[in-house]
Amino acid sequence: MRHATLRQMQIFEAVARHLSFSDAARTMGLTQPAVSLQIKQLEGMAGLKLFEQIGRTLSLTPAGQTLLGHVRIILGAVQDTEEAMEALRGSRAGVLRIGVVSTAKYFAPGLLSAFTARHPGVELSLTVANRERILALIADNALDVFVMGRPPTDPPVLAQPFAANPMVMVAPPDHPLIGRKVRLIDLEGETFLLREPGSGTRILMETLLAEGGVTPRRVIEMSSNETIKQAVMAGMGVSLLSRLTMTLELTVGRLHELDVEGLPVRRQWYVVIRQGKHLLPVAEALVAFLKDEGAGLIGQAVRQLEHASCPECVDV
């Protein structure tokens, strides 16, 4: 594959993305026969079929899937190089691509707003997704900087903690354990509301329940923190969530934090970059900003929301 051209890689990635030769041809501004020829030449270099067609369905072969991972890393590196050169020329110094896990959407926009206020020339692209999608974006070298609660070990990354992320057990306002000191085993027989498999929050809850010997009466899987919060408020069960996602609901009493032994679990928010990735100066500035000021700004935003929701509250 050492003789494959960048153009061939771009064409291959387009076909893999669309799973259509004709759609890829339109995207690349080529004819369909030209795209087919380039793919055939790549297959000749690889000595393996990269696509297979069954009926009208085009799919990647195992060799194609393997090649796609490497091609996306190469194309990502090429894009990094182009942006770095443009930054040196001063034409696009402010391009910054950020990915955050869905739980971080409650505070990430505020942090980015504070950052861009100091860097008005920054052009932001923000992707909010679940953990599985964020891990795929890291593996594909698709974005510059990531914010997440549990950095991966594969692919290798550089991760810096910048803010606390306390995980707490919450229940509806009429739950009988509110106001009591309880052990995990006291939650035996409860219905637990969990995020999708692979979610960092779900992994933590399953670990806690196993270590505490707790057998749920029922487990209900939900795809978002917002849905879980609404379900807890409706009395469907209890859940383990980041306290940062529930400031308003806890302040006005629509959710209540259970005083469970061993909780809150003190986790961290991390700013993450792919190991070996070359960061533009603006991305380096964001990493430094989060490390130096992220925790303080999050705490300030939480206090402001608490006081806005509870006017009679005063500092103690």
C-alpha positions in Angstrom: 0.0 0.0 0.0 3.0 2.3 0.1 2.3 3.5 -3.4 -1.3 4.5 -2.7 -2.0 8.1 -3.4 -3.8 10.6 -1.1 -6.5 11.0 -3.7 -7.1 7.2 -3.8 -7.4 7.3 0.0 -9.9 10.1 -0.2 -12.0 8.2 -2.8 -11.8 5.0 -0.7 -13.0 6.9 2.4 -15.9 8.5 0.5 -17.1 5.1 -0.8 -16.8 3.6 2.7 -18.7 6.6 4.2 -21.5 6.5 1.7 -21.4 2.7 0.9 -22.2 3.8 -2.7 -19.9 4.3 -5.7 -22.3 6.8 -7.3 -22.7 8.9 -4.1 -19.0 8.9 -3.6 -18.5 10.0 -7.2 -20.8 12.9 -6.7 -19.1 13.9 -3.5 -15.7 13.8 -5.1 -16.7 15.4 -8.4 -15.8 12.3 -10.4 -17.5 9.8 -12.6 -18.6 6.5 -11.2 -16.2 4.6 -13.5 -13.3 6.7 -12.3 -14.2 5.9 -8.7 -14.5 2.2 -9.5 -11.1 2.3 -11.2 -9.4 3.9 -8.2 -10.9 1.3 -5.8 -9.8 -1.5 -8.1 -6.3 -0.2 -8.1 -6.3 0.0 -4.3 -7.5 -3.6 -4.1 -4.7 -4.6 -6.4 -2.1 -2.9 -4.1 -3.7 -4.5 -1.1 -4.1 -8.0 -2.7 -7.5 -8.2 -1.0 -11.1 -7.2 -1.8 -12.1 -4.0 0.1 -15.8 -4.0 -0.7 -18.4 -6.7 -1.4 -21.8 -6.4 -2.9 -24.7 -8.7 -2.0 -27.7 -7.8 -4.1 -27.9 -4.0 -4.0 -26.1 -3.6 -0.7 -22.4 -2.6 -0.7 -20.4 -3.3 2.5 -16.8 -3.2 3.6 -14.9 -6.5 3.8 -12.7 -7.1 7.0 -9.7 -5.9 4.9 -11.7 -2.8 4.0 -12.6 -2.1 7.6 -9.0 -2.4 8.6 -7.8 -0.1 5.8 -10.5 2.5 6.7 -9.2 2.9 10.2 -5.7 3.7 8.9 -6.9 5.9 6.1 -9.0 8.1 8.4 -6.0 8.5 10.7 -3.8 9.5 7.6 -6.5 11.9 6.3 -6.9 13.4 9.8 -3.1 14.0 9.9 -3.2 15.6 6.5 -6.1 17.9 7.7 -4.1 18.8 10.8 -1.1 19.7 8.5 -3.2 21.9 6.3 -4.7 23.7 9.2 -1.3 24.2 10.8 0.0 25.7 7.6 -3.0 28.0 7.3 -2.6 29.0 10.9 1.0 30.0 10.2 -0.3 32.0 7.2 -2.9 33.6 9.5 -5.9 32.6 7.4 -7.6 30.1 9.8 -5.8 30.4 13.1 -9.1 30.0 15.0 -10.4 26.6 13.8 -11.0 24.3 16.8 -12.9 21.0 16.7 -14.2 19.8 20.1 -16.0 16.6 21.2 -17.7 16.2 24.5 -19.6 13.3 26.0 -23.3 13.9 26.4 -23.1 14.3 30.2 -20.7 17.3 29.8 -23.2 19.2 27.7 -24.5 20.8 30.9 -21.4 22.8 31.5 -19.2 22.6 28.3 -21.1 25.4 26.4 -20.5 27.8 29.4 -16.8 27.0 29.4 -16.5 27.4 25.7 -18.4 30.7 25.8 -15.9 32.0 28.4 -13.0 30.8 26.2 -14.2 32.4 23.0 -14.9 35.7 24.8 -11.1 35.9 25.3 -10.3 34.5 21.8 -12.9 36.2 19.6 -11.2 34.9 16.4 -11.9 31.3 17.3 -14.2 29.3 15.0 -15.7 26.4 17.1 -17.1 23.1 15.9 -18.7 21.2 18.9 -19.8 17.6 18.7 -21.9 16.2 21.6 -22.2 12.4 21.6 -22.4 9.3 23.8 -19.2 7.7 25.0 -19.1 5.1 22.3 -19.3 7.7 19.6 -16.6 9.9 21.3 -14.3 6.9 21.5 -14.8 6.3 17.8 -13.9 9.9 17.0 -10.8 9.7 19.1 -9.8 6.5 17.3 -10.4 8.2 13.9 -8.3 11.2 15.0 -11.4 13.2 13.9 -11.3 16.1 16.3 -8.8 18.2 18.2 -9.8 18.1 21.9 -12.2 16.0 23.9 -14.0 16.4 27.3 -15.0 13.2 29.0 -15.2 11.5 32.4 -13.2 8.3 31.8 -10.3 8.5 29.3 -9.7 5.4 27.2 -6.6 3.3 27.3 -6.9 2.4 23.6 -6.2 4.3 21.5 -3.5 6.0 23.7 -4.4 9.5 24.8 -3.0 12.3 26.9 -5.6 13.1 29.7 -5.5 16.0 32.2 -8.1 16.3 35.0 -9.6 19.7 35.3 -12.7 19.5 37.4 -14.5 17.3 40.0 -17.4 15.2 38.8 -19.3 13.9 41.9 -21.6 10.9 41.2 -24.6 10.7 43.4 -27.7 8.5 43.9 -30.9 10.3 43.3 -34.6 9.5 44.0 -38.0 11.1 43.6 -39.2 13.5 46.3 -41.4 10.9 48.1 -38.8 8.2 48.4 -38.8 6.6 51.9 -35.0 6.6 52.2 -34.7 10.4 51.8 -33.2 12.0 54.9 -31.7 8.7 56.2 -28.2 7.4 56.2 -28.3 4.3 54.1 -26.0 1.5 52.9 -25.9 0.3 49.3 -27.5 -2.9 50.5 -30.5 -0.9 51.6 -31.2 -0.3 47.9 -31.8 -4.0 47.5 -35.0 -4.5 45.4 -35.1 -1.0 44.0 -35.6 -0.3 40.3 -32.5 1.2 38.8 -32.5 3.4 35.7 -29.3 3.0 33.7 -27.7 4.5 30.6 -26.8 2.4 27.5 -24.1 -0.3 27.6 -20.6 1.2 27.4 -21.7 4.4 29.2 -19.2 5.5 31.9 -22.1 6.1 34.3 -23.5 2.7 33.7 -20.2 1.0 34.2 -19.8 2.8 37.5 -23.3 1.9 38.7 -22.9 -1.8 37.8 -19.6 -1.9 39.6 -21.1 -0.3 42.8 -24.1 -2.7 42.8 -21.9 -5.7 42.4 -19.5 -4.6 45.1 -22.4 -3.9 47.4 -24.1 -7.2 46.7 -27.2 -5.3 45.5 -29.7 -7.2 43.3 -32.0 -4.7 41.5 -35.7 -5.5 41.4 -35.6 -4.3 37.9 -33.2 -2.5 35.5 -34.5 0.0 32.9 -32.2 1.2 30.2 -32.5 4.8 28.9 -30.5 6.6 26.3 -30.0 10.0 27.9 -29.5 11.7 31.3 -32.5 13.9 30.6 -34.8 10.9 30.1 -33.4 9.3 33.3 -34.0 12.5 35.3 -37.6 12.7 34.1 -38.1 9.0 34.9 -36.7 9.4 38.4 -39.0 12.5 39.1 -41.9 10.4 37.9 -41.1 7.7 40.5 -39.9 5.0 38.1 -36.8 4.3 40.1 -33.5 5.6 41.4 -30.3 6.3 39.4 -26.6 7.2 39.7 -25.9 10.5 38.0 -23.4 13.3 37.9 -24.4 16.0 40.4 -23.5 18.6 37.8 -26.3 17.4 35.5 -29.0 18.0 38.2 -28.3 21.4 39.8 -31.7 22.9 39.0 -33.7 19.7 39.9 -31.9 19.3 43.2 -32.2 22.9 44.1 -36.0 23.1 43.6 -36.6 19.7 45.1 -37.8 17.8 42.1 -35.0 15.3 42.7 -33.4 14.3 46.1 -29.9 13.0 46.7 -29.8 9.9 48.8 -27.2 9.8 51.6 -25.7 6.5 50.6 -22.5 5.2 52.3 -19.5 5.5 50.0 -21.2 8.2 47.9 -20.6 10.5 46.2 -18.0 8.8 44.1 -15.4 11.5 43.4 -14.6 11.2 39.7 -13.0 13.8 37.5 -13.6 15.5 34.2 -10.7 15.2 31.8 -9.5 17.2 28.8 -8.2 14.6 26.4 -6.2 14.6 23.2 -5.0 11.8 21.0 -1.4 10.8 21.8 1.0 12.1 19.2 -1.5 14.6 17.8 -0.1 18.0 16.8 -2.2 20.7 18.4 -2.6 24.2 16.9 -1.9 27.1 19.3 -5.6 27.7 19.8 -6.2 24.1 20.9 -3.3 24.3 23.2 -4.8 27.5 24.7 -8.1 25.7 25.3 -6.4 22.8 27.1 -4.5 25.3 29.3 -7.7 27.3 29.9 -9.7 24.2 31.1 -6.9 23.0 33.4 -6.4 26.5 34.9 -10.0 27.8 35.1 -12.4 25.0 34.3 -13.2 23.9 37.9 -13.7 27.5 39.1 -16.0 28.5 36.2 -18.1 25.3 36.7 -18.5 26.0 40.4 -19.4 29.6 39.7 -22.1 28.5 37.2 -23.6 26.0 39.7 -23.8 28.6 42.5 -25.4 31.1 40.1 -28.0 28.6 39.1 -28.7 27.6 42.7 -29.3 31.2 43.8 -31.4 31.9 40.7 -33.6 28.9 41.5 -33.7 29.6 45.2 -33.8 33.4 45.9 -34.0 33.0 49.6 -30.7 31.1 49.7 -27.7 33.0 51.2 -24.1 32.2 51.4 -22.9 30.6 54.6 
